[in-house]
Amino acid sequence: WYQRRVHGEITLDGEPDEERLVEYVKQRKVVDLLDVAAEFRMRGAAVTAQLQALEQQGRLSGLFDEHGRYIHITEEEVSAVGSWVGSQSRTATADFVAACNRLIRLSPAES
């Protein structure tokens, strides 16, 4: 075991302060994985693994896109999309995309 300082916070075994990482992602909604790596002094693969671990713990929910970003999706947004899907008998992909764009907020949280 060893300790390391990251932005004034002590971490064990080089792991970032998980609570700060969770708040960082939740506040920004859409984060570039390389930006997260730079902010928390981690490797890109470690960022992906850490976000996946936080998802498994139920502390974050979201998805990785093909452009190297993580999009945080709140439980309310997941529920809204699920309700919309449940109310449709059949739907076109374009309608589903339009509903997701309407129901999932991509802009950062207002402070």
matplotlib code that plots the C-alpha trace (Angstrom):
import matplotlib.pyplot as plt

x = [0.0, 1.2, -0.3, -0.2, -1.5, -3.8, -5.0, -4.5, -6.5, -4.9, -5.5, -4.5, -2.7, -3.0, -6.8, -8.5, -10.8, -13.9, -16.4, -14.6, -14.7, -18.4, -19.2, -16.9, -18.8, -22.3, -21.7, -20.4, -22.8, -20.5, -16.8, -13.9, -12.0, -8.7, -9.8, -10.7, -7.4, -5.5, -7.7, -7.2, -3.7, -4.7, -4.2, -7.1, -7.6, -7.7, -10.4, -12.6, -12.1, -12.8, -16.0, -17.1, -16.4, -18.5, -21.3, -21.2, -21.3, -24.4, -22.8, -22.9, -24.9, -24.2, -22.5, -19.3, -19.6, -17.4, -15.6, -13.9, -16.5, -18.6, -22.2, -23.7, -27.4, -29.5, -31.9, -34.7, -33.6, -33.3, -36.8, -38.2, -36.7, -38.1, -41.5, -41.4, -40.3, -43.1, -45.7, -44.8, -46.0, -43.4, -41.0, -38.5, -34.9, -35.3, -38.2, -36.3, -33.3, -35.5, -37.1, -33.7, -32.5, -35.6, -35.5, -31.7, -30.0, -26.5, -25.6, -23.7, -25.6, -26.3, -24.3]
y = [0.0, 3.5, 6.9, 9.5, 13.1, 14.0, 17.6, 17.8, 14.6, 11.4, 8.2, 4.6, 2.5, 5.3, 5.1, 8.5, 9.8, 8.0, 10.5, 13.4, 11.3, 10.6, 14.2, 15.3, 13.0, 13.9, 17.6, 17.5, 14.8, 14.2, 13.8, 13.1, 10.1, 11.8, 14.9, 12.7, 10.9, 14.2, 15.6, 12.5, 11.7, 8.3, 6.3, 6.1, 2.4, 3.0, 5.7, 3.3, 0.5, 2.9, 4.2, 0.6, -0.3, 2.6, 1.5, -2.0, -0.5, 1.5, 4.8, 5.9, 4.9, 5.8, 4.7, 5.0, 6.5, 5.8, 9.2, 8.3, 10.0, 8.8, 10.0, 10.0, 9.1, 9.6, 7.0, 9.5, 9.7, 5.9, 5.6, 8.2, 6.4, 3.1, 4.6, 6.0, 2.6, 0.8, 3.2, 2.4, -0.7, -0.3, 2.5, 3.6, 4.1, 7.8, 8.2, 6.4, 8.7, 11.8, 10.6, 10.0, 13.4, 14.9, 12.9, 12.7, 16.0, 16.3, 19.7, 20.1, 20.4, 24.0, 24.8]
z = [0.0, -0.8, -0.8, -3.5, -3.7, -6.6, -6.6, -2.8, -2.1, -0.8, -2.7, -2.0, -4.6, -7.2, -7.3, -7.8, -5.1, -6.3, -4.9, -6.7, -9.9, -9.6, -9.0, -11.9, -14.3, -12.9, -13.1, -16.7, -18.1, -21.1, -20.4, -22.8, -21.4, -22.1, -20.2, -17.2, -17.5, -17.4, -14.6, -12.4, -13.6, -14.9, -18.0, -20.5, -20.0, -16.2, -16.6, -18.6, -16.0, -13.1, -14.8, -15.5, -11.8, -10.6, -12.9, -11.4, -7.9, -9.0, -8.4, -12.1, -15.1, -18.7, -21.9, -23.8, -27.3, -30.3, -29.9, -26.6, -24.4, -21.4, -21.3, -17.8, -17.8, -14.6, -13.3, -14.1, -17.8, -18.0, -16.6, -19.0, -22.0, -20.7, -20.2, -23.8, -25.2, -23.2, -24.6, -28.2, -30.0, -32.8, -33.5, -36.1, -35.2, -36.1, -33.6, -30.9, -31.4, -31.4, -28.1, -26.5, -27.6, -26.0, -22.8, -22.1, -21.1, -22.5, -21.2, -17.9, -14.6, -13.5, -10.4]

ax = plt.figure().add_subplot(projection="3d")
ax.plot(x, y, z, "-o")
ax.set_aspect("equal")
plt.show()
